[in-house]
């Protein structure tokens, strides 16, 4: 059986669970205590999660895991055979992992009001000896530093919200009328984007935006039905 090593609050870990559930692959979950992440070097040499172990084979990084699973379980494909669609899928998946990721991190974790509303969820992956206020202080400090390093933290809050609105509008346009993000069937792009988008919805600003775009809510329900988290 495949073991998934994860932080439960991570969208990249959610992405991997969705892939496995879509493909109907049985798996078990090993929650990684954040302070002990370095002790899992046998599955993730750099302390990055998600990681999986399939028998004696460890794989880390959500995209590497996706391609490994696609090769081993090709029956329910998530990567298009058509090269142009595959290219679109790759670009969209990478956009989710490397751009949307920092928006959800900034808006839900680096903004104190949003983080405070979501602390019960975040406490599930924090060291048990920390109080909620101590954990919140650590999360704010780390996420604000990372947000500043990638540039979002140097924008005004209003600018970040407007950026996020452009992302929401773009997603809505691509999935309207029952569509998928790439081509005419679900792909890895859908699973990568919904995992980030679920976290973005922890930000009150995004919750309000989505009310104007029912196509997104409908798309998320379709993804959840065939590839639950």
C-alpha positions in Angstrom: 0.0 0.0 0.0 1.1 3.5 -0.7 1.8 5.8 2.3 1.3 9.5 1.9 3.5 11.6 4.2 1.8 15.0 4.6 1.0 18.2 6.5 -2.8 18.1 6.5 -3.2 21.8 5.9 -1.0 21.8 2.8 -2.7 22.2 -0.6 0.0 20.3 -2.3 -0.7 17.3 0.0 -4.4 17.7 -0.9 -3.5 17.6 -4.5 -1.8 14.2 -4.0 -4.7 12.8 -2.1 -7.0 13.9 -4.9 -4.9 12.1 -7.5 -4.9 8.9 -5.6 -8.7 9.1 -5.0 -9.3 9.8 -8.6 -7.3 6.8 -9.7 -8.9 4.6 -7.1 -5.5 3.7 -5.5 -5.6 2.6 -1.8 -3.4 4.6 0.5 -2.7 5.4 4.1 -1.7 8.7 5.6 1.3 9.5 7.8 0.9 12.9 9.3 4.4 14.5 9.7 4.9 16.6 12.9 6.4 19.8 11.6 9.2 20.0 14.2 10.3 16.4 13.2 10.2 16.9 9.4 14.0 16.4 9.1 13.6 12.9 10.6 11.8 11.8 7.4 14.8 12.1 5.1 14.3 8.5 4.0 11.2 9.6 2.0 12.0 13.3 1.6 15.7 14.3 1.8 15.0 18.0 1.8 12.1 17.9 4.2 9.5 18.7 1.5 6.0 17.3 1.8 4.0 15.7 0.4 6.1 12.6 -0.1 5.0 9.0 -0.8 6.4 5.6 -0.2 5.3 2.9 -2.6 6.8 -0.3 -1.3 10.5 0.5 -1.2 10.2 3.4 -3.6 10.0 7.0 -2.1 8.9 9.9 -4.2 8.7 13.5 -3.0 7.3 16.7 -4.7 3.7 16.8 -5.7 4.4 17.0 -9.4 6.9 14.2 -9.4 4.4 12.1 -7.4 1.7 12.9 -10.0 3.9 11.7 -12.9 5.0 8.6 -11.0 1.4 7.7 -10.3 0.3 8.4 -13.9 3.0 6.0 -15.2 2.0 3.3 -12.7 -1.7 3.7 -12.9 -2.5 5.0 -16.4 -6.0 3.6 -16.7 -7.6 6.8 -15.4 -5.4 9.4 -17.0 -4.8 12.9 -15.6 -2.1 13.9 -18.1 -3.4 14.3 -21.7 -1.8 12.3 -24.5 -2.2 15.2 -26.9 1.0 17.3 -26.7 -0.7 20.7 -26.9 -3.1 19.8 -24.2 -0.3 18.3 -22.1 1.6 21.6 -22.5 -1.5 23.6 -21.3 -1.9 21.3 -18.4 1.7 21.6 -17.4 1.5 25.4 -17.5 -1.7 25.5 -15.5 -0.4 23.1 -12.9 2.8 25.0 -12.5 0.8 28.3 -12.2 -1.2 26.7 -9.4 1.8 25.3 -7.5 4.1 28.3 -8.0 1.8 31.3 -8.1 -1.6 30.5 -6.6 0.3 28.9 -3.7 1.8 32.2 -2.7 -1.5 34.0 -2.9 -3.3 31.5 -0.6 -0.3 31.5 1.7 -0.3 35.3 1.9 -4.1 35.9 2.1 -5.0 33.1 4.6 -1.7 32.9 6.6 0.1 36.3 6.4 -3.0 38.4 7.1 -3.8 38.2 10.8 -7.6 38.5 10.5 -7.9 35.6 8.1 -5.4 33.5 10.0 -7.3 34.0 13.2 -10.4 32.6 11.7 -8.6 29.5 10.5 -6.4 28.7 13.5 -8.3 25.6 14.6 -7.5 24.1 11.2 -3.9 25.1 11.4 -3.4 23.8 14.9 -3.8 20.3 13.6 -0.3 20.4 12.2 1.4 22.5 14.9 3.4 21.1 17.9 1.1 20.2 20.7 3.0 22.1 23.3 2.2 25.5 21.6 -0.8 27.5 22.6 -3.0 28.9 19.8 -1.5 32.4 20.2 2.1 31.0 20.1 1.3 29.0 17.0 -0.4 32.0 15.4 2.7 34.2 16.1 5.0 31.6 14.4 2.8 31.2 11.4 2.4 34.9 10.9 6.1 35.5 11.1 7.1 32.7 8.8 4.4 33.4 6.2 5.0 37.2 6.2 8.7 36.7 5.6 8.1 34.3 2.8 5.4 36.5 1.3 7.8 39.4 1.3 10.6 37.3 -0.2 8.4 36.4 -3.3 7.1 39.9 -3.7 3.5 39.7 -2.6 4.3 40.9 0.9 5.6 44.2 -0.7 2.3 44.9 -2.4 -0.6 46.6 -0.7 -3.5 44.4 0.5 -5.7 46.1 -2.1 -3.3 45.1 -4.9 -3.1 41.5 -3.7 -6.9 41.3 -3.6 -7.2 42.7 -7.1 -4.6 40.2 -8.3 -6.6 37.4 -6.7 -9.7 38.7 -8.5 -8.0 38.4 -11.8 -7.2 34.8 -11.0 -10.8 34.1 -10.0 -12.2 35.6 -13.2 -9.7 33.6 -15.3 -10.7 30.3 -13.6 -14.4 31.1 -14.0 -14.0 31.8 -17.7 -12.3 28.5 -18.3 -14.8 26.3 -16.4 -18.1 27.9 -17.4 -20.8 25.8 -19.1 -19.5 22.6 -17.4 -15.9 22.9 -18.8 -12.6 21.8 -17.3 -9.4 23.8 -17.1 -7.7 22.0 -20.0 -9.5 20.2 -22.8 -12.8 18.4 -22.4 -12.0 16.2 -19.4 -10.6 16.5 -15.9 -6.8 16.7 -15.8 -4.0 17.2 -13.3 -4.5 20.9 -13.8 -8.0 20.8 -12.2 -6.6 18.9 -9.2 -3.7 21.3 -8.7 -5.9 24.4 -9.0 -8.7 23.2 -6.8 -6.3 22.3 -4.0 -4.9 25.9 -4.0 -8.4 27.4 -4.4 -9.8 25.6 -1.4 -7.1 27.3 0.7 -7.8 30.6 -1.0 -11.4 30.3 0.2 -10.1 30.5 3.7 -9.6 34.2 3.0 -12.8 36.2 3.4 -12.0 38.3 0.4 -12.0 35.3 -1.9 -15.2 34.0 -0.3 -16.9 37.2 -1.3 -15.5 37.2 -4.8 -16.7 33.6 -5.6 -20.3 34.5 -4.9 -20.3 36.3 -8.3 -19.0 33.3 -10.2 -21.3 30.3 -9.8 -19.3 28.5 -12.5 -16.4 28.1 -10.0 -18.7 26.6 -7.3 -20.2 24.1 -9.9 -16.7 23.2 -11.2 -15.4 22.5 -7.7 -18.4 20.3 -7.0 -17.7 18.3 -10.1 -14.0 17.8 -9.1 -14.9 16.9 -5.6 -17.3 14.2 -6.9 -14.7 12.3 -9.0 -11.5 13.3 -7.1 -12.3 14.0 -3.4 -9.7 15.4 -1.1 
